[in-house]
Amino acid sequence: MAASAPAPHTTDFPVEGRCSYYVEKKKRFCRMVVAAGKRFCGEHAGAAEEENARKRILCPLDPKHTVYEDQLSKHLKKCNSREKPKPDFFIQDINAGLKDETEIPEQLV
């Protein structure tokens, strides 16, 4: 009568098609999807011993993600953290008011 139910999620093996990197802090495998024929996701590709041919580095625009060193120039053109061009009609601080309220120009009075 004291039979315990089995745990719903075991950490013995990673789920098929998911990253094989074991996240020690969370005590489970990474759940990101992997590319066909790979064992690790893009974030944990550096953990794979067989994939040491390409080096991953931190993105210079946003260090929260990594990119392959040989694809850095291509990534910098499409990274969502890059400085986007302003539209032609954009004027910085157009509605900010006067910068120094003690000096009121004569043409505005």
Contact map, one row per residue, 1 for C-alpha under 8 A:
1110000000000000000000000000000000000000000000000000000000000000000000000000000000000000000000000000000000000
1111000000000000000000000000000000000000000000000000000000000000000000000000000000000000000000000000000000000
1111100000000000000000000000000000000000000000000000000000000000000000000000000000000000000000000000000000000
0111110000000000000000000000000000000000000000000000000000000000000000000000000000000000000000000000000000000
0011111000000000000000000000000000000000000000000000000000000000000000000000000000000000000000000000000000000
0001111100000000000000000000000000000000000000000000000000000000000000000000000000000000000000000000000000000
0000111111000000000000000000000000000000000000000000000000000000000000000000000000000000000000000000000000000
0000011111000000000000000000000000000000000000000000000000000000000000000000000000000000000000000000000000000
0000001111100000000000000000000000000000000000000000000000000000000000000000000000000000000000000000000000000
0000001111111000000000000000000000000000000000000000000000000000000000000000000000000000000000000000000000000
0000000011111100000000000011100000000000000000000000000000000000000000000000000000000000000000000000000000000
0000000001111100000000000000000000000000000000000000000000000000000000000000000000000000000000000000000000000
0000000001111110000000000000000000000000000000000000000000000000000000000000000000000000000000000000000000000
0000000000111111011100000000100000000000000000000000000000000000000000000000000000000000000000000000000000000
0000000000001111111000000000001000000000000000000000000000000000000000000000000000000000000000000000000000000
0000000000000111110000000000000000000000000000000000000000000000000000000000000000000000000000000000000000000
0000000000000011111000000000000011000000000000000000000000000000000000000000000000000000000000000000000000000
0000000000000111111100000000011111000011100000000000000000000000000000000000000000000000000000000000000000000
0000000000000110111110000000111111000011100100000000000000000000000000000000000000000000000000000000000000000
0000000000000100011111000000110000000011000000000000000000000000000000000000000000000000000000000000000000000
0000000000000000001111100000110000000001000100100000000000000000000000000000000000000000000000000000000000000
0000000000000000000111110011110000000000000000000000000000000000000000000000000000000000000000000000000000000
0000000000000000000011111111110000000000000000000000000000000000000000000000000000000000000000000000000000000
0000000000000000000001111111000000000000000000000000000000000000000000000000000000000000000000000000000000000
0000000000000000000000111110000000000000000000000000000000000000000000000000000000000000000000000000000000000
0000000000000000000000111111000000000000000000000000000000000000000000000000000000000000000000000000000000000
0000000000100000000001111111100000000000000000000000000000000000000000000000000000000000000000000000000000000
0000000000100000000001110111110000000000000000000000000000000000000000000000000000000000000000000000000000000
0000000000100100001111100011111000000000000000000000000000000000000000000000000000000000000000000000000000000
0000000000000000011111100001111100000000000000000000000000000000000000000000000000000000000000000000000000000
0000000000000010011000000000111110000000000000000000000000000000000000000000000000000000000000000000000000000
0000000000000000011000000000011111000000100000000000000000000000000000000000000000000000000000000000000000000
0000000000000000111000000000001111100000100000000000000000000000000000000000000000000000000000000000000000000
0000000000000000111000000000000111110111110000000000000000000000000000000000000000000000000000000000000000000
0000000000000000000000000000000011111110100000000000000000000000000000000000000000000000000000000000000000000
0000000000000000000000000000000001111100000000000000000000000000000000000000000000000000000000000000000000000
0000000000000000000000000000000000111110000000000000000000000000000000000000000000000000000000000000000000000
0000000000000000000000000000000001111111100000000000000000000000000000000000000000000000000000000000000000000
0000000000000000011100000000000001101111100000010000000000000000000000000000000000000000000000000000000000000
0000000000000000011110000000000001000111111110110000000000000000000000000000000000000000000000000000000000000
0000000000000000011000000000000111100111111110000000000000000000000000000000000000000000000000000000000000000
0000000000000000000000000000000001000001111110000000000000000000000000000000000000000000000000000000000000000
0000000000000000000000000000000000000001111111000000000000000000110000000000000000000000000000000000000000000
0000000000000000001010000000000000000001111111110000000000000000000000000000000000000000000000000000000000000
0000000000000000000000000000000000000001111111110010000000000000000000000000000000000000000000000000000000000
0000000000000000000000000000000000000000001111111011001100000000000000000000000000000000000000000000000000000
0000000000000000000010000000000000000001000111111000000000000000000000000000000000000000000000000000000000000
0000000000000000000000000000000000000011000111111111000000000000000000000000000000000000000000000000000000000
0000000000000000000000000000000000000000000001111111000000000000000000000000000000000000000000000000000000000
0000000000000000000000000000000000000000000000011111100000000000000000000000000000000000000000000000000000000
0000000000000000000000000000000000000000000011011111110000000000000000000000000000000000000000000000000000000
0000000000000000000000000000000000000000000001011111111000000000000000000000000000000000000000000000000000000
0000000000000000000000000000000000000000000000000111111000000000000000000000000000000000000000000000000000000
0000000000000000000000000000000000000000000000000011111100000000000111000000000000000000000000000000000000000
0000000000000000000000000000000000000000000001000001111110000000000111000000000000000000000000000000000000000
0000000000000000000000000000000000000000000001000000011111000000011110000000000000000000000000000000000000000
0000000000000000000000000000000000000000000000000000001111100000011110000000000000000000000000000000000000000
0000000000000000000000000000000000000000000000000000000111110111111000000000000000000000000000000000000000000
0000000000000000000000000000000000000000000000000000000011111111111000010000000000000000000000000000000000000
0000000000000000000000000000000000000000000000000000000001111110000000000000000000000000000000000000000000000
0000000000000000000000000000000000000000000000000000000000111110000000000001001011000000000000000000000000000
0000000000000000000000000000000000000000000000000000000001111111100000000000000010000000000000000000000000000
0000000000000000000000000000000000000000000000000000000001111111110000000000000000000000000000000000000000000
0000000000000000000000000000000000000000000000000000000001100111110000000000000000000000000000000000000000000
0000000000000000000000000000000000000000001000000000000001100111111000000000000000000000000000000000000000000
0000000000000000000000000000000000000000001000000000000111100011111100000000000000000000000000000000000000000
0000000000000000000000000000000000000000000000000000000111100000111110110010000000000000000000000000000000000
0000000000000000000000000000000000000000000000000000011110000000011111110000000000000000000000000000000000000
0000000000000000000000000000000000000000000000000000011110000000001111110000000000000000000000000000000000000
0000000000000000000000000000000000000000000000000000011000000000000111111000000000000000000000000000000000000
0000000000000000000000000000000000000000000000000000000000000000001111111110000000000000000000000000000000000
0000000000000000000000000000000000000000000000000000000000100000001111111111000000000000000000000000000000000
0000000000000000000000000000000000000000000000000000000000000000000001111111100000000000000000000000000000000
0000000000000000000000000000000000000000000000000000000000000000000000111111110000000000000000000000000000000
0000000000000000000000000000000000000000000000000000000000000000001000111111111000000000000000000000000000000
0000000000000000000000000000000000000000000000000000000000001000000000011111111001000000000000000000000000000
0000000000000000000000000000000000000000000000000000000000000000000000001111111001000000000000000000000000000
0000000000000000000000000000000000000000000000000000000000000000000000000111111101000000000000000000000000000
0000000000000000000000000000000000000000000000000000000000001000000000000011111111000000000000000000000000000
0000000000000000000000000000000000000000000000000000000000000000000000000000011111000000000000000000000000000
0000000000000000000000000000000000000000000000000000000000001100000000000000001111100000000000000000000000000
0000000000000000000000000000000000000000000000000000000000001000000000000001111111110000000000000000000000000
0000000000000000000000000000000000000000000000000000000000000000000000000000000011111000000000000000000000000
0000000000000000000000000000000000000000000000000000000000000000000000000000000001111100000000000000000000000
0000000000000000000000000000000000000000000000000000000000000000000000000000000000111110000000000000000000000
0000000000000000000000000000000000000000000000000000000000000000000000000000000000011111010000000000000000000
0000000000000000000000000000000000000000000000000000000000000000000000000000000000001111110000000000000000000
0000000000000000000000000000000000000000000000000000000000000000000000000000000000000111110000000000000000000
0000000000000000000000000000000000000000000000000000000000000000000000000000000000000011111000000000000000000
0000000000000000000000000000000000000000000000000000000000000000000000000000000000000111111100000000000000000
0000000000000000000000000000000000000000000000000000000000000000000000000000000000000000111111000000000000000
0000000000000000000000000000000000000000000000000000000000000000000000000000000000000000011111000000000000000
0000000000000000000000000000000000000000000000000000000000000000000000000000000000000000001111111000000000000
0000000000000000000000000000000000000000000000000000000000000000000000000000000000000000001111111000000000000
0000000000000000000000000000000000000000000000000000000000000000000000000000000000000000000011111000000000000
0000000000000000000000000000000000000000000000000000000000000000000000000000000000000000000011111110000000000
0000000000000000000000000000000000000000000000000000000000000000000000000000000000000000000011111110000000000
0000000000000000000000000000000000000000000000000000000000000000000000000000000000000000000000011111100000000
0000000000000000000000000000000000000000000000000000000000000000000000000000000000000000000000011111100000000
0000000000000000000000000000000000000000000000000000000000000000000000000000000000000000000000000111111000000
0000000000000000000000000000000000000000000000000000000000000000000000000000000000000000000000000111111100000
0000000000000000000000000000000000000000000000000000000000000000000000000000000000000000000000000001111100000
0000000000000000000000000000000000000000000000000000000000000000000000000000000000000000000000000001111110000
0000000000000000000000000000000000000000000000000000000000000000000000000000000000000000000000000000111111011
0000000000000000000000000000000000000000000000000000000000000000000000000000000000000000000000000000001111111
0000000000000000000000000000000000000000000000000000000000000000000000000000000000000000000000000000000111111
0000000000000000000000000000000000000000000000000000000000000000000000000000000000000000000000000000000011111
0000000000000000000000000000000000000000000000000000000000000000000000000000000000000000000000000000000111111
0000000000000000000000000000000000000000000000000000000000000000000000000000000000000000000000000000000111111
